[in-house]
Amino acid sequence: MLFLKKSKCFFGESQVTYLGHVIHGEEVEVDHTKIKDVTDWPTPKTIKALRGFLGLVGYYRKFIKNYEEVVALLTSLLKKNAFNWTKEADVAFTQLKTSLSTAPVLELPNFKEEFVVECDASNSRFRAVL
């Protein structure tokens, strides 16, 4: 059985904001009100602050070209006794902020072609071939 919450349903909308993304037409892009938190993030002074930043940026990783390469230096600072903010770390930090503020727009799937959607939530598995 499927239940819908009316306050979370939108019909006939040309644009919908959902989980930090803006979906319109056949495209998906980052919600720029959420990205402001990233661009305003101060330079991390502690491992906890760096973890917070990487967590926020990691949510949008699909919008950042070569994300793994850019973030590698910053994640290496999370190791025990390895936190030492360098000029290279600052460059990577700035590059991540810039990448998100100029993030590309992703294209939605072509609904004229067949694709499979699989969900696994609340211990019940759902599979649909569309």
C-alpha positions in Angstrom: 0.0 0.0 0.0 1.3 3.5 -0.9 0.5 6.6 1.2 1.2 10.1 0.1 1.5 13.2 2.3 -0.4 16.0 0.6 1.9 18.7 1.9 4.8 17.0 0.2 3.1 16.4 -3.2 3.3 18.7 -6.1 1.3 18.4 -9.3 1.6 20.5 -12.4 4.7 22.4 -11.2 7.4 23.4 -13.7 10.1 23.4 -11.0 10.4 21.5 -7.7 13.0 21.8 -5.0 13.7 18.5 -3.4 16.5 17.4 -1.0 18.8 20.2 -1.9 18.2 19.8 -5.7 16.1 21.9 -8.1 14.4 19.7 -10.7 13.0 21.5 -13.7 12.2 20.4 -17.2 14.6 17.5 -17.9 17.4 18.8 -15.7 18.6 18.6 -12.1 20.8 21.2 -10.5 22.0 22.1 -7.0 19.7 24.3 -4.8 21.8 27.5 -4.7 20.3 28.5 -1.3 22.0 25.3 0.1 25.2 26.0 -1.7 25.5 29.4 0.1 26.4 27.4 3.2 29.3 25.8 1.4 30.6 29.0 -0.2 30.4 30.8 3.2 32.1 28.0 5.1 35.2 29.4 6.9 38.6 27.7 6.5 38.5 24.6 8.8 40.7 25.0 11.9 39.9 21.5 13.4 39.2 18.0 12.1 35.6 18.3 13.3 35.1 21.4 11.1 36.7 19.7 8.1 34.5 16.7 8.6 31.5 18.9 8.6 32.6 20.6 5.4 33.4 17.3 3.6 30.0 15.9 4.6 28.2 18.8 3.2 30.2 18.9 0.0 30.1 15.1 -0.3 26.3 15.2 -0.6 26.7 17.1 -3.9 29.7 15.1 -5.2 27.9 14.1 -8.4 28.0 17.8 -9.5 31.8 18.1 -9.0 34.0 17.0 -11.8 36.9 14.8 -10.5 35.5 14.9 -7.0 37.7 12.1 -5.7 40.9 13.7 -6.9 40.0 17.2 -5.5 38.9 15.8 -2.1 41.8 13.3 -1.6 44.2 15.8 0.0 41.5 17.0 2.4 40.5 13.5 3.4 44.1 12.6 4.1 44.1 15.4 6.8 41.4 13.4 8.7 44.0 10.7 9.7 45.2 10.6 13.2 47.7 13.4 13.9 47.7 14.4 10.2 45.7 17.7 10.4 48.1 20.3 9.1 46.4 23.0 7.0 48.7 23.8 4.1 48.5 26.0 1.0 47.7 22.9 -1.0 44.8 22.1 1.4 43.6 25.7 1.0 43.7 25.4 -2.8 41.6 22.1 -2.7 39.2 23.7 -0.2 38.7 26.8 -2.5 38.4 24.5 -5.6 35.6 22.5 -3.9 33.7 25.7 -3.0 34.1 27.1 -6.5 33.1 23.8 -8.2 29.8 23.8 -6.3 29.0 27.4 -6.9 29.4 26.8 -10.6 28.0 23.3 -10.6 26.8 21.8 -13.9 23.2 20.9 -14.6 22.5 17.1 -14.8 20.2 15.6 -17.3 17.2 13.5 -16.2 16.8 10.0 -17.6 15.2 9.6 -21.0 11.8 8.2 -20.3 11.4 7.0 -23.8 14.1 4.4 -23.1 13.7 1.4 -20.7 15.5 1.6 -17.4 15.2 -0.1 -14.0 14.6 1.6 -10.7 15.4 -0.4 -7.6 14.6 0.8 -4.1 15.4 -0.9 -0.8 13.7 1.0 2.1 12.2 -0.2 5.4 13.3 -3.8 4.7 10.9 -4.1 1.7 12.4 -4.3 -1.8 10.7 -2.7 -4.8 11.8 -3.1 -8.4 10.1 -1.4 -11.4 11.0 -1.7 -15.1 9.9 1.5 -16.8 
